[in-house]
Amino acid sequence: INAEYMGKGMKVMVGNTHIISGSDPVSRHQWTVFVRPLDNSSAVKHVVFHLHPTFSPSSVLIDHPPFQLSRVGWLPFAVLIEVVLINGQKVQFEHVLNFDAPLDEQQHEIKFDPPIRL
């Protein structure tokens, strides 16, 4: 059987968007945290976003694109993001929500270990 080789890795953008949605200090910030594959998107099985424990649920699994989660809140915090690949590999990123800009994102590279074949 011929299997398509996906290469040695992939690039992803990790970040958040933000808008101010009103004057209520508890729910004034609308934000979306995301993982956006720039290539080899079919290598992602799912993404788990681990939020501050005051959120219920505080861990949310997204198993299809777009890999993102939207909420409202009052203060920025660090989101632990776990990317699970189809080869079973788990990669973690930490992203501190930025409420000072409409978009904050960083590019990361994930090395496949073991290599992924489709």
C-alpha positions in Angstrom: 0.0 0.0 0.0 1.3 3.4 -0.9 1.1 6.0 1.9 1.4 9.7 1.4 4.3 11.0 3.5 3.4 14.2 5.3 7.0 15.3 5.9 8.9 15.9 9.2 6.5 18.4 10.7 4.0 21.2 10.5 3.6 24.8 11.3 0.7 26.2 13.4 -0.4 29.6 14.5 -1.4 29.8 18.2 -3.1 32.9 19.5 -6.3 34.8 20.3 -8.6 37.4 19.0 -10.3 39.9 21.3 -13.0 42.5 21.2 -14.6 44.7 24.0 -18.3 43.9 24.0 -19.9 46.2 26.5 -19.5 47.9 29.8 -20.1 45.0 32.2 -16.7 44.3 33.7 -17.4 40.6 34.2 -18.3 39.8 30.6 -16.8 42.8 28.7 -14.0 40.9 26.9 -15.0 38.5 24.1 -12.1 36.3 23.1 -11.3 33.4 20.9 -8.2 31.2 21.4 -7.1 29.2 18.5 -4.7 26.7 16.9 -4.5 27.2 13.1 -2.5 24.7 11.1 -0.6 26.4 8.3 0.2 23.1 6.6 -0.6 19.3 7.1 -3.8 20.2 8.8 -5.0 16.6 8.5 -2.3 15.6 11.0 -4.3 17.1 13.9 -6.6 14.7 15.6 -7.9 17.1 18.2 -7.0 20.1 20.4 -7.7 20.5 24.1 -8.0 24.0 25.5 -7.3 24.0 29.3 -8.9 27.2 30.7 -8.8 28.9 34.1 -10.6 26.7 36.6 -13.3 29.3 37.1 -14.7 28.3 33.6 -17.1 25.4 33.4 -16.1 23.2 31.7 -12.4 24.3 32.2 -11.1 21.8 29.6 -12.7 21.7 26.1 -11.8 19.2 23.4 -12.3 20.4 19.7 -12.0 17.5 17.3 -12.6 19.3 13.9 -11.4 22.5 12.3 -11.5 25.3 13.1 -9.6 24.4 16.3 -10.8 27.4 18.4 -12.8 28.2 21.4 -14.7 31.5 22.2 -15.6 32.8 25.6 -16.2 36.0 27.5 -14.4 37.1 30.6 -12.8 39.9 32.6 -9.1 39.2 32.9 -6.5 37.6 30.7 -4.9 34.3 31.8 -2.6 31.6 30.5 -4.4 28.9 28.4 -2.7 25.5 28.2 -3.2 24.1 24.7 -2.7 20.5 23.9 -2.5 19.5 20.3 -2.9 15.7 19.7 -1.8 14.4 16.3 -3.0 11.3 14.4 0.2 9.5 15.3 -0.6 9.8 19.0 2.0 12.6 19.6 1.0 15.3 22.1 2.4 18.8 21.9 1.6 21.5 24.4 1.7 25.3 24.1 0.9 28.0 26.6 -0.8 31.1 25.4 -1.5 34.1 27.6 -4.7 35.8 26.4 -4.0 39.3 25.1 -6.8 41.9 25.7 -4.7 44.8 24.4 -4.9 44.0 20.7 -7.6 42.6 18.4 -5.2 39.8 17.3 -2.2 38.2 19.0 -0.6 35.1 17.5 2.7 33.3 17.3 3.9 30.7 14.8 5.2 27.4 16.1 6.7 24.3 14.5 5.7 20.8 15.4 8.2 18.0 14.6 6.4 14.7 13.9 7.7 11.9 16.1 7.1 9.3 14.8 6.7 10.5 11.1 3.1 10.6 9.8 1.9 8.8 6.8 -1.6 8.9 5.4 
